[in-house]
Amino acid sequence: MRNTFGTLFTLTTFGESHGPAIGGVVDGMPAGVEIDLDFIQSELNRRRPGQSSITTARQEADKVELLSGVFEGRSTGCPIGFVVHNKDQHSQDYENMRCLFRPSHADYTYYSKYGVRDHRGGGRSSARITISRVVAGALAKLALRQMGISIQAYTSQVGNIALSHDYSHYDLSLAEQNAVRCPDPDKARQMEELIEQVKSEGDTIGGIISCVVKGCPAGIGEPEFGKLHAQLGAAMLSINAVKGFEYGEGFNGVTARGSEQNDVFSSSEGRITTLSNHSGGIQGGISNGQDIYFRVAFKPVATLLQEQQTIDIEGNETKLTARGRHDPCVLPRAVPVVEAMAAMTILDLIQVGMAAKYANLQE
């Protein structure tokens, strides 16, 4: 299994949904960064279950413990080990799934690959594993903060309820003031009502999370196979339930002409900029200094509290009605995960670029 993300800034994760703990090791964290443990915990609190009536009812404090790599409140440059203990597993809720494959879940594919699977909450395929990503992402955010780089994600669509404009038309700080994490209060209310309705029917629903990166300098990204948008796409597509990724104008731009899409260059106070940003802050796979923005599509959660047709491990047809505590919509809790993966990707590419420049100086 491939359990490590990144090239120079890396995260190796461990743990299962109903195991004793989730954790990881971050390597490549720059030395001397002030480690704000309260900030790291607040990021985990944004992801944790039991936040509201539209998330799973599992009650976990998700308290993080840093085990290494920090001295007197600052990173030492050594690996940072961390752990978050599981406290509220209800493994018995999954006993009826021991020998059954949930439709559109990882049950069958894990079993076909390894010949064994942990049926308790999905084991290693559970979205609970994203705890490790959020911790590592919070560390990356702390390092990026010192460089003047910020990352903000928000829910822009649930089902057929979508924001009418891009990020520049909203006060993104409002996203944290409602349970669905949408910066438009009226749309947020409609999204919450839809999720509540879907939940009452024992069903699930998907949507889109948008994300914007501000302050990223020009020159980040590595051609030809380390392009910034390709790395961001790979990072986002590694998140549970993600089905699509687009940046800049994305698919909406295919009907426009080049004369409408091209970002014309300009110079202001000695700084090169563009008059528009259809490219989403990336050209030729390298950042151009403008805001980087992208969208991530999430499918409806696979586990339904409805009866579904399925088969068992012997191939016999049967029916399954899932039990347990599940999210009717993953988006509200996935917002910090999207931010975390973006932060790790950008910090990793910054370090790769710095290493390449240093190598060139030595030649």
DRENDO-1510 file (C-alpha; in Angstrom, 1 decimal, always signed):
<recs>
REC; n; res; u; v; w
REC; 1; MET; +0.0; +0.0; +0.0 .
REC; 2; ARG; +1.2; +3.5; -0.7 .
REC; 3; ASN; +0.8; +5.4; +2.5 .
REC; 4; THR; +3.2; +8.4; +2.0 .
REC; 5; PHE; +2.3; +11.7; +0.4 .
REC; 6; GLY; +4.8; +14.2; -1.0 .
REC; 7; THR; +8.4; +14.5; -2.2 .
REC; 8; LEU; +10.3; +16.6; +0.4 .
REC; 9; PHE; +7.4; +17.6; +2.7 .
REC; 10; THR; +5.9; +14.2; +3.3 .
REC; 11; LEU; +3.2; +12.6; +5.4 .
REC; 12; THR; +3.0; +8.9; +6.2 .
REC; 13; THR; -0.2; +7.8; +7.8 .
REC; 14; PHE; -1.4; +4.9; +9.9 .
REC; 15; GLY; -4.5; +3.6; +11.6 .
REC; 16; GLU; -8.1; +2.4; +10.9 .
REC; 17; SER; -11.5; +3.8; +11.5 .
REC; 18; HIS; -12.2; +1.5; +14.5 .
REC; 19; GLY; -8.6; +0.8; +15.5 .
REC; 20; PRO; -7.0; +2.2; +18.6 .
REC; 21; ALA; -5.7; +5.4; +16.9 .
REC; 22; ILE; -5.1; +7.4; +13.8 .
REC; 23; GLY; -1.7; +9.0; +13.3 .
REC; 24; GLY; +1.2; +9.9; +11.1 .
REC; 25; VAL; +4.7; +11.2; +10.7 .
REC; 26; VAL; +5.4; +14.5; +8.9 .
REC; 27; ASP; +8.9; +14.8; +7.5 .
REC; 28; GLY; +10.5; +17.8; +5.8 .
REC; 29; MET; +8.8; +20.4; +8.1 .
REC; 30; PRO; +11.0; +23.5; +8.0 .
REC; 31; ALA; +12.8; +24.2; +11.2 .
REC; 32; GLY; +11.9; +27.2; +13.4 .
REC; 33; VAL; +8.3; +27.4; +12.6 .
REC; 34; GLU; +6.1; +28.4; +15.6 .
REC; 35; ILE; +3.9; +25.4; +16.3 .
REC; 36; ASP; +0.5; +26.7; +17.4 .
REC; 37; LEU; -1.1; +23.6; +18.9 .
REC; 38; ASP; -4.4; +25.4; +19.4 .
REC; 39; PHE; -4.6; +26.1; +15.7 .
REC; 40; ILE; -3.8; +22.5; +14.8 .
REC; 41; GLN; -6.6; +21.4; +17.2 .
REC; 42; SER; -9.0; +23.9; +15.7 .
REC; 43; GLU; -8.4; +22.5; +12.3 .
REC; 44; LEU; -9.2; +19.0; +13.6 .
REC; 45; ASN; -12.4; +20.4; +15.3 .
REC; 46; ARG; -13.6; +21.6; +11.8 .
REC; 47; ARG; -13.2; +18.0; +10.6 .
REC; 48; ARG; -14.4; +16.0; +13.6 .
REC; 49; PRO; -17.7; +14.2; +13.7 .
REC; 50; GLY; -20.7; +15.2; +15.8 .
REC; 51; GLN; -20.5; +18.9; +14.9 .
REC; 52; SER; -24.1; +19.4; +13.9 .
REC; 53; SER; -27.3; +17.6; +12.9 .
REC; 54; ILE; -26.1; +17.3; +9.3 .
REC; 55; THR; -23.0; +15.2; +10.2 .
REC; 56; THR; -22.4; +11.8; +11.7 .
REC; 57; ALA; -23.4; +11.4; +15.3 .
REC; 58; ARG; -20.1; +9.7; +16.2 .
REC; 59; GLN; -18.7; +11.6; +19.2 .
REC; 60; GLU; -14.9; +12.0; +19.1 .
REC; 61; ALA; -12.8; +14.8; +20.7 .
REC; 62; ASP; -10.1; +14.1; +18.1 .
REC; 63; LYS; -7.5; +15.4; +20.5 .
REC; 64; VAL; -4.1; +15.5; +18.8 .
REC; 65; GLU; -0.9; +14.6; +20.6 .
REC; 66; LEU; +2.5; +15.6; +19.1 .
REC; 67; LEU; +5.1; +13.1; +19.9 .
REC; 68; SER; +8.3; +14.5; +18.3 .
REC; 69; GLY; +9.9; +17.2; +16.2 .
REC; 70; VAL; +8.8; +20.2; +18.4 .
REC; 71; PHE; +11.0; +21.9; +21.0 .
REC; 72; GLU; +10.0; +24.9; +23.1 .
REC; 73; GLY; +7.1; +25.6; +20.7 .
REC; 74; ARG; +9.0; +25.5; +17.4 .
REC; 75; SER; +9.7; +22.8; +14.8 .
REC; 76; THR; +13.2; +21.4; +15.0 .
REC; 77; GLY; +13.3; +20.1; +11.4 .
REC; 78; CYS; +13.1; +16.5; +12.6 .
REC; 79; PRO; +10.1; +14.3; +11.8 .
REC; 80; ILE; +6.9; +15.2; +13.7 .
REC; 81; GLY; +5.1; +12.2; +14.9 .
REC; 82; PHE; +1.5; +12.6; +16.1 .
REC; 83; VAL; -1.4; +10.5; +17.2 .
REC; 84; VAL; -5.2; +10.9; +17.7 .
REC; 85; HIS; -6.9; +8.2; +19.7 .
REC; 86; ASN; -10.3; +6.7; +18.7 .
REC; 87; LYS; -12.7; +6.8; +21.7 .
REC; 88; ASP; -16.3; +6.2; +20.3 .
REC; 89; GLN; -16.2; +3.2; +18.0 .
REC; 90; HIS; -19.4; +1.2; +17.7 .
REC; 91; SER; -17.9; -1.7; +15.9 .
REC; 92; GLN; -21.0; -3.9; +16.5 .
REC; 93; ASP; -23.0; -1.6; +14.2 .
REC; 94; TYR; -21.1; -3.1; +11.3 .
REC; 95; GLU; -21.4; -6.8; +12.1 .
REC; 96; ASN; -24.1; -7.3; +9.5 .
REC; 97; MET; -21.6; -6.1; +6.9 .
REC; 98; ARG; -18.9; -8.6; +7.8 .
REC; 99; CYS; -19.5; -10.8; +4.7 .
REC; 100; LEU; -21.3; -8.3; +2.5 .
REC; 101; PHE; -20.1; -5.7; +0.0 .
REC; 102; ARG; -21.7; -2.3; +0.2 .
REC; 103; PRO; -22.6; -0.9; -3.2 .
REC; 104; SER; -20.1; +1.8; -4.5 .
REC; 105; HIS; -17.9; +1.4; -1.4 .
REC; 106; ALA; -14.3; +0.2; -1.1 .
REC; 107; ASP; -15.4; -3.2; +0.4 .
REC; 108; TYR; -15.1; -5.3; -2.7 .
REC; 109; THR; -12.0; -3.6; -4.2 .
REC; 110; TYR; -10.1; -4.0; -0.9 .
REC; 111; TYR; -11.1; -7.6; -0.6 .
REC; 112; SER; -10.2; -8.4; -4.2 .
REC; 113; LYS; -6.8; -6.8; -3.8 .
REC; 114; TYR; -5.8; -8.0; -0.4 .
REC; 115; GLY; -8.1; -11.0; +0.3 .
REC; 116; VAL; -9.0; -9.5; +3.6 .
REC; 117; ARG; -10.8; -6.3; +4.7 .
REC; 118; ASP; -11.7; -4.5; +7.9 .
REC; 119; HIS; -15.5; -4.3; +7.8 .
REC; 120; ARG; -15.7; -2.0; +10.8 .
REC; 121; GLY; -16.5; +1.4; +9.4 .
REC; 122; GLY; -14.4; +0.7; +6.3 .
REC; 123; GLY; -11.2; +0.2; +8.1 .
REC; 124; ARG; -8.4; +1.9; +6.2 .
REC; 125; SER; -10.7; +3.1; +3.5 .
REC; 126; SER; -12.7; +5.2; +6.0 .
REC; 127; ALA; -12.8; +9.0; +5.7 .
REC; 128; ARG; -11.7; +9.0; +9.4 .
REC; 129; ILE; -8.2; +8.4; +8.1 .
REC; 130; THR; -8.2; +12.0; +6.8 .
REC; 131; ILE; -7.5; +13.1; +10.4 .
REC; 132; SER; -3.8; +12.6; +9.6 .
REC; 133; ARG; -4.1; +14.8; +6.5 .
REC; 134; VAL; -5.7; +17.6; +8.5 .
REC; 135; VAL; -2.9; +17.5; +11.2 .
REC; 136; ALA; -0.2; +17.6; +8.5 .
REC; 137; GLY; -2.1; +20.2; +6.6 .
REC; 138; ALA; -2.3; +22.4; +9.7 .
REC; 139; LEU; +1.5; +22.1; +10.1 .
REC; 140; ALA; +1.9; +23.1; +6.4 .
REC; 141; LYS; -0.4; +26.0; +6.9 .
REC; 142; LEU; +1.7; +27.3; +9.7 .
REC; 143; ALA; +4.8; +27.2; +7.5 .
REC; 144; LEU; +3.0; +28.8; +4.6 .
REC; 145; ARG; +1.6; +31.5; +6.9 .
REC; 146; GLN; +5.2; +32.8; +7.4 .
REC; 147; MET; +5.5; +33.1; +3.6 .
REC; 148; GLY; +2.2; +35.1; +3.4 .
REC; 149; ILE; +0.3; +32.3; +1.7 .
REC; 150; SER; -3.3; +31.5; +2.8 .
REC; 151; ILE; -5.8; +28.8; +1.8 .
REC; 152; GLN; -9.6; +29.0; +2.1 .
REC; 153; ALA; -12.1; +26.4; +1.0 .
REC; 154; TYR; -15.8; +26.5; +1.2 .
REC; 155; THR; -18.9; +24.6; +0.1 .
REC; 156; SER; -20.1; +26.0; -3.2 .
REC; 157; GLN; -22.7; +23.4; -4.1 .
REC; 158; VAL; -24.9; +20.7; -2.5 .
REC; 159; GLY; -27.0; +18.7; -4.9 .
REC; 160; ASN; -28.6; +21.3; -7.2 .
REC; 161; ILE; -28.2; +24.2; -4.8 .
REC; 162; ALA; -25.2; +26.2; -6.0 .
REC; 163; LEU; -23.6; +29.6; -5.5 .
REC; 164; SER; -24.1; +31.9; -8.4 .
REC; 165; HIS; -20.7; +33.5; -8.5 .
REC; 166; ASP; -17.0; +32.7; -7.9 .
REC; 167; TYR; -15.0; +33.3; -4.7 .
REC; 168; SER; -14.3; +37.0; -5.4 .
REC; 169; HIS; -18.0; +37.9; -4.9 .
REC; 170; TYR; -18.2; +36.5; -1.3 .
REC; 171; ASP; -16.8; +37.2; +2.2 .
REC; 172; LEU; -15.2; +33.7; +2.7 .
REC; 173; SER; -14.9; +34.2; +6.4 .
REC; 174; LEU; -18.7; +33.7; +6.6 .
REC; 175; ALA; -18.2; +30.1; +5.6 .
REC; 176; GLU; -17.3; +29.2; +9.2 .
REC; 177; GLN; -20.5; +30.7; +10.6 .
REC; 178; ASN; -22.8; +27.9; +9.4 .
REC; 179; ALA; -22.8; +24.1; +9.6 .
REC; 180; VAL; -22.5; +23.5; +5.9 .
REC; 181; ARG; -19.5; +26.0; +5.5 .
REC; 182; CYS; -21.0; +28.1; +2.7 .
REC; 183; PRO; -20.2; +31.9; +2.5 .
REC; 184; ASP; -23.7; +32.8; +1.3 .
REC; 185; PRO; -26.0; +32.6; +4.3 .
REC; 186; ASP; -29.2; +32.2; +2.3 .
REC; 187; LYS; -27.7; +29.4; +0.1 .
REC; 188; ALA; -26.2; +27.8; +3.3 .
REC; 189; ARG; -29.7; +27.6; +4.8 .
REC; 190; GLN; -31.1; +26.0; +1.6 .
REC; 191; MET; -28.2; +23.5; +1.6 .
REC; 192; GLU; -28.7; +22.6; +5.2 .
REC; 193; GLU; -32.4; +22.0; +4.6 .
REC; 194; LEU; -31.6; +19.7; +1.7 .
REC; 195; ILE; -29.1; +17.7; +3.7 .
REC; 196; GLU; -31.6; +17.4; +6.5 .
REC; 197; GLN; -34.3; +16.1; +4.1 .
REC; 198; VAL; -31.9; +13.6; +2.5 .
REC; 199; LYS; -30.9; +12.4; +5.9 .
REC; 200; SER; -34.5; +11.9; +7.0 .
REC; 201; GLU; -34.9; +9.6; +3.9 .
REC; 202; GLY; -31.9; +7.5; +4.9 .
REC; 203; ASP; -30.1; +8.8; +1.7 .
REC; 204; THR; -27.0; +10.8; +0.9 .
REC; 205; ILE; -26.0; +13.6; -1.4 .
REC; 206; GLY; -22.9; +15.1; -2.9 .
REC; 207; GLY; -21.7; +18.5; -4.1 .
REC; 208; ILE; -18.7; +20.7; -4.8 .
REC; 209; ILE; -16.0; +22.4; -2.6 .
REC; 210; SER; -14.2; +25.4; -4.0 .
REC; 211; CYS; -10.8; +26.5; -2.8 .
REC; 212; VAL; -8.7; +29.6; -3.3 .
REC; 213; VAL; -5.0; +30.1; -2.5 .
REC; 214; LYS; -3.8; +33.6; -2.0 .
REC; 215; GLY; -0.2; +34.9; -1.8 .
REC; 216; CYS; +1.4; +32.1; -3.7 .
REC; 217; PRO; +4.4; +33.6; -5.6 .
REC; 218; ALA; +5.1; +33.0; -9.3 .
REC; 219; GLY; +7.3; +30.1; -10.1 .
REC; 220; ILE; +5.9; +27.2; -8.1 .
REC; 221; GLY; +5.5; +24.0; -10.0 .
REC; 222; GLU; +7.8; +21.6; -11.8 .
REC; 223; PRO; +7.4; +20.8; -15.5 .
REC; 224; GLU; +6.9; +18.4; -17.1 .
REC; 225; PHE; +5.3; +15.8; -14.8 .
REC; 226; GLY; +5.3; +17.9; -11.6 .
REC; 227; LYS; +3.0; +20.6; -12.8 .
REC; 228; LEU; +1.3; +22.5; -10.0 .
REC; 229; HIS; -2.3; +21.8; -11.2 .
REC; 230; ALA; -1.4; +18.1; -11.8 .
REC; 231; GLN; -0.1; +17.8; -8.2 .
REC; 232; LEU; -3.1; +19.6; -6.8 .
REC; 233; GLY; -5.4; +17.3; -8.8 .
REC; 234; ALA; -3.7; +14.2; -7.6 .
REC; 235; ALA; -3.9; +15.4; -4.0 .
REC; 236; MET; -7.6; +16.2; -4.3 .
REC; 237; LEU; -8.5; +13.0; -6.1 .
REC; 238; SER; -6.9; +11.0; -3.2 .
REC; 239; ILE; -9.5; +12.3; -0.8 .
REC; 240; ASN; -12.4; +9.9; +0.0 .
REC; 241; ALA; -15.5; +10.3; -2.2 .
REC; 242; VAL; -13.8; +12.8; -4.7 .
REC; 243; LYS; -14.9; +12.3; -8.3 .
REC; 244; GLY; -13.6; +15.3; -10.1 .
REC; 245; PHE; -11.2; +18.2; -10.1 .
REC; 246; GLU; -11.0; +21.4; -12.2 .
REC; 247; TYR; -9.0; +24.6; -11.9 .
REC; 248; GLY; -9.4; +28.1; -13.3 .
REC; 249; GLU; -12.4; +28.2; -15.7 .
REC; 250; GLY; -12.2; +24.5; -16.0 .
REC; 251; PHE; -14.9; +22.8; -18.0 .
REC; 252; ASN; -16.9; +26.1; -18.2 .
REC; 253; GLY; -14.2; +27.5; -20.4 .
REC; 254; VAL; -14.5; +25.1; -23.2 .
REC; 255; THR; -17.2; +27.1; -25.0 .
REC; 256; ALA; -15.2; +30.3; -25.0 .
REC; 257; ARG; -12.7; +31.5; -27.6 .
REC; 258; GLY; -9.0; +32.2; -26.9 .
REC; 259; SER; -9.7; +35.9; -27.3 .
REC; 260; GLU; -12.0; +35.6; -24.3 .
REC; 261; GLN; -9.9; +33.2; -22.2 .
REC; 262; ASN; -6.4; +34.7; -22.5 .
REC; 263; ASP; -5.2; +36.5; -19.4 .
REC; 264; VAL; -3.6; +39.7; -20.8 .
REC; 265; PHE; -0.3; +40.7; -19.0 .
REC; 266; SER; +0.1; +44.1; -17.4 .
REC; 267; SER; +2.7; +45.8; -15.3 .
REC; 268; SER; +2.0; +47.7; -12.1 .
REC; 269; GLU; +4.6; +49.3; -9.9 .
REC; 270; GLY; +7.3; +47.1; -11.5 .
REC; 271; ARG; +5.3; +43.9; -10.9 .
REC; 272; ILE; +4.0; +41.7; -13.7 .
REC; 273; THR; +0.4; +40.8; -13.3 .
REC; 274; THR; -2.6; +39.9; -15.5 .
REC; 275; LEU; -5.9; +41.8; -16.1 .
REC; 276; SER; -8.0; +38.6; -15.6 .
REC; 277; ASN; -7.4; +35.2; -14.1 .
REC; 278; HIS; -9.2; +32.6; -16.2 .
REC; 279; SER; -6.1; +30.4; -15.8 .
REC; 280; GLY; -6.7; +30.0; -12.1 .
REC; 281; GLY; -3.2; +31.3; -11.2 .
REC; 282; ILE; -1.4; +28.6; -13.1 .
REC; 283; GLN; +0.1; +28.7; -16.6 .
REC; 284; GLY; +2.3; +26.0; -18.1 .
REC; 285; GLY; +2.0; +24.1; -14.8 .
REC; 286; ILE; +3.7; +26.9; -12.8 .
REC; 287; SER; +2.1; +29.5; -10.6 .
REC; 288; ASN; +1.9; +33.0; -12.1 .
REC; 289; GLY; +1.4; +34.9; -8.9 .
REC; 290; GLN; -2.4; +35.3; -9.2 .
REC; 291; ASP; -4.9; +33.6; -6.9 .
REC; 292; ILE; -5.0; +29.9; -7.5 .
REC; 293; TYR; -8.5; +28.6; -7.4 .
REC; 294; PHE; -10.1; +25.2; -8.1 .
REC; 295; ARG; -13.1; +23.0; -7.5 .
REC; 296; VAL; -13.5; +19.5; -6.1 .
REC; 297; ALA; -16.5; +17.3; -6.8 .
REC; 298; PHE; -17.7; +14.9; -4.1 .
REC; 299; LYS; -20.1; +12.0; -4.8 .
REC; 300; PRO; -22.9; +11.1; -2.4 .
REC; 301; VAL; -21.6; +9.0; +0.5 .
REC; 302; ALA; -21.8; +5.3; -0.4 .
REC; 303; THR; -23.3; +4.0; +2.8 .
REC; 304; LEU; -27.0; +4.4; +2.9 .
REC; 305; LEU; -29.5; +3.8; +5.7 .
REC; 306; GLN; -31.8; +2.2; +3.1 .
REC; 307; GLU; -32.2; -1.4; +2.0 .
REC; 308; GLN; -30.0; -2.1; -1.0 .
REC; 309; GLN; -29.4; -5.1; -3.3 .
REC; 310; THR; -25.9; -6.6; -3.0 .
REC; 311; ILE; -23.9; -9.8; -2.8 .
REC; 312; ASP; -21.8; -11.6; -0.1 .
REC; 313; ILE; -18.2; -12.7; -0.3 .
REC; 314; GLU; -19.4; -16.1; -1.8 .
REC; 315; GLY; -21.3; -14.2; -4.6 .
REC; 316; ASN; -24.7; -14.9; -3.3 .
REC; 317; GLU; -27.4; -12.2; -3.8 .
REC; 318; THR; -28.7; -10.7; -0.7 .
REC; 319; LYS; -30.0; -7.4; +0.8 .
REC; 320; LEU; -28.2; -5.0; +3.1 .
REC; 321; THR; -29.6; -2.3; +5.3 .
REC; 322; ALA; -26.6; -0.5; +6.8 .
REC; 323; ARG; -26.5; +0.5; +10.5 .
REC; 324; GLY; -24.2; +2.8; +12.3 .
REC; 325; ARG; -23.5; +6.6; +12.2 .
REC; 326; HIS; -22.8; +8.1; +8.8 .
REC; 327; ASP; -22.6; +11.5; +7.1 .
REC; 328; PRO; -25.6; +12.2; +4.8 .
REC; 329; CYS; -23.3; +14.7; +3.0 .
REC; 330; VAL; -19.5; +14.7; +3.4 .
REC; 331; LEU; -18.9; +18.3; +2.2 .
REC; 332; PRO; -19.1; +20.2; +5.5 .
REC; 333; ARG; -16.4; +18.1; +7.1 .
REC; 334; ALA; -14.3; +17.8; +3.9 .
REC; 335; VAL; -13.6; +21.5; +3.6 .
REC; 336; PRO; -10.6; +21.4; +6.0 .
REC; 337; VAL; -9.4; +18.2; +4.3 .
REC; 338; VAL; -9.3; +20.1; +0.9 .
REC; 339; GLU; -7.4; +22.9; +2.5 .
REC; 340; ALA; -5.0; +20.5; +4.1 .
REC; 341; MET; -4.1; +18.7; +0.9 .
REC; 342; ALA; -3.7; +22.1; -0.9 .
REC; 343; ALA; -1.3; +23.3; +1.8 .
REC; 344; MET; +0.8; +20.2; +1.8 .
REC; 345; THR; +1.0; +20.2; -2.0 .
REC; 346; ILE; +2.1; +23.8; -2.2 .
REC; 347; LEU; +4.6; +23.6; +0.6 .
REC; 348; ASP; +6.1; +20.4; -0.9 .
REC; 349; LEU; +6.5; +22.1; -4.3 .
REC; 350; ILE; +8.0; +25.2; -2.8 .
REC; 351; GLN; +10.6; +23.0; -1.1 .
REC; 352; VAL; +11.2; +21.0; -4.4 .
REC; 353; GLY; +11.7; +24.3; -6.2 .
REC; 354; MET; +14.1; +25.6; -3.5 .
REC; 355; ALA; +16.1; +22.4; -3.7 .
REC; 356; ALA; +16.4; +22.6; -7.5 .
REC; 357; LYS; +17.6; +26.2; -7.2 .
REC; 358; TYR; +20.2; +25.2; -4.6 .
REC; 359; ALA; +21.4; +22.3; -6.8 .
REC; 360; ASN; +21.8; +24.7; -9.8 .
REC; 361; LEU; +23.9; +27.1; -7.7 .
REC; 362; GLN; +26.3; +24.2; -6.8 .
REC; 363; GLU; +27.0; +23.3; -10.4 .
</recs>
